[in-house]
Amino acid sequence: MTVNMTKGQAISLQKADGGTLTAVRMGLGWQAAKRRGLFGSRTREIDLDASAVLFADKQPVDVVFFRHLQSDDGSVRHTGDNLVGGVGQGGDDESILVDLQRVPVHIDQIVFTVNSFTGQTFQEVQNAFCRIVDETNGQELARYTLDGGGQYTAQIMAKVSRVGGGWQMTALGNPANGRTFQDLMPAILPHL
């Protein structure tokens, strides 16, 4: 059963049977919004990029994104860059896989961001979402849908945090501006 999350909502990442999740996929999807022009409506390709920033005690220690597809320890892996979005027609356009059992014990938070590398704003994006999937069986556990566009070029989408012996996901959905995860660091830090 999927939980449709709202901004700020947190859910435990435990299996329905009470077991602990071992591997999850953070999927991101989007489509270019149709624009009306002189000769009808058209779409423009939108290059959004997913990133995962790994933190230890509120300090960034690693990042996974289209130019660094795997964390140094191998626990987090980006499946590759999608330059246009909408390919999945409702499915994931970019995915980041997290092997929760392999994440080093000092990593206590992983923040997922999405940014427009080409600088287009979210006014030009529609149907944007992030979701978390149990990678062992493909079951969608949670989905956070972005509503409304805006004059910003990035979103601090969600984070997974260690809580006790397990993990929880928090939907953040905070707009920001920046073309890369480095540009977003000042916007990420208040969410740690």
N, C-alpha and C positions, 0 to 999 in steps of 0.2 A: 504494500500500500504506500502510495506516494503522499508525502506531506507537502502541501503548497504553502511555502513560507512567506511571511511578511517581514518587512524591514525590521531588523533588530531581534527577530525571533531566533532562538537557539534550540537545537534538538540533539539528543544523544545519538551517537553513531553506534548503536547496538543492533544486532539482528533481532528480528521479531521473536525468535525463540530464546532471547536473553543472552545468546552468545556474543562474542566480540567480533567486529568486522576486522578482516585482515588486510583487505585491499579495496580501495575505492577509486573511482574515476570522477573527476570534476569535469563535466562537459559544459561547453559554452556554445551557444548558437545565436545566430542573428540573420537578418535579411536587410538588404537595402530598401529604404522606404521609396515608394513610387513618388515621383515628382511630376507635377503637371507642367507641361510646356506648351509652346505654340502649336506643336504638331502631335499633341496627345501626351499620355503619361509615359515615363521612362524611369529606369533605375540606373544608378551609378554604383559601380563596384565599391565596396567598403572593406578595407583591410583592418580588421580588429585583431589584436594580439592578446592572447592569454598568458599570464605569468603567475608563478607561485614563488613567494618570497618566504624563506624559512628563517624563523627567529628563535634565538635562545636568550632568555631573560631580556626581552625587548630589544635585542641587538640583531640586525640582519647578519646571517652567517652564510647563506647560499641563496641562489635564485635559479629558477628554471624558466626559460622562455625560448623564443624561436632561434636565438643565437647560442644558447647553452641548454641543450635538450635534456640533459640529465643532471641531477644533483651530484655533487662530488662523491657522496656515499652510495649513490645508485638507488635510493629509496623513492625518489620522485622523478618522473619521466614525462616529458612533453612529446606528444605523438607527431608533431610537425605543424608548420605554418600554413594556414589557409588564407589566401590573399583576397578572397572575394566574399565569403560568407554565403549563407543560403543554400549551400550544396546539399546539406542534409535535409532540406525541406522540412524543418521541424526537429531534425536530429542534431547531433553535435557537429559543429564546424571545427572546433579545436578541443582537444582533450588533454588533461594532465592526470597521469596515473600516480597514485600514492600507495606504496606498500607500507601500511601502518606498522607492521611488525618490524620492518627494517629501518624506520625513521629513528635516528640516534636519540637516546634518552634525553640529551641536553636540548633538543629541538622541542619547544613547547607550543609553538604556534606556526601555522602555515597560512599566509594570506594570499587569496586569489584576486587578481586584478585583470581588467580588460581595458585596453587603450587603443585609440585610433592612431596607428603609426603614421598615416598620411595626413592626420590633422582634421579629418572630418568630424563634425559634431554628432551627438546622438540624436539630433533632430533628423538626421539622414538615415537613422537606423530604426528598424521595427522588429518586433517579435524576438527581442533579445532575452536570453535566460541563462541561468547557470543551474546545473543539477548535479546531484551526487548519486552515484550508482554503485551498488555492491558489485565489484568487479568479478567476484567468484561466481555469481549467477545471473548478472545482467539486470537485476531488479533495481528500478529507480526508487531511491529512498526519500529524496527531497528535491524540490524544485523552487527556485526563486525567479520570478519573472519581473523584468524591468518594465515599469509602466511609464509612458510619457517620454518624449525626447527632451532635449535641453541643449543649451549653449556650452556644453562641456565635452571634452574629448576622451574621458576615461571614467571608469567606475571602480571603486573598491568593492568588489562583488561579495565576497564571503571569506570566512576563515574557519579553519579547524584548529581546535585547541585541546591540549591534554587536560582532562578533568579526572582526578583520581587515577584509576588504572585504565581509563578509556579515553575516548575522544568525543568532542561535540562539534557540530557545525553551527555557525551563527551567520545569518543573512545580514549583510551590511548595506549594500546598495547605495553607497555614498558617491555622489558625483565628484569629479575632480578634473583637473586639466593637466595634460602631459602626453607626450608621444611614446614614452618608455617607462618601465617600472622605476627607473632612477628618478624621473620627474615626479613620480607619485609618492616617494618616500615621506615627504612632509604630511601628506594626506593620510598615509597608512598609520603612522606612529600613534595618533590619538586612539586608534582602535585596538591597541595591544593591551 
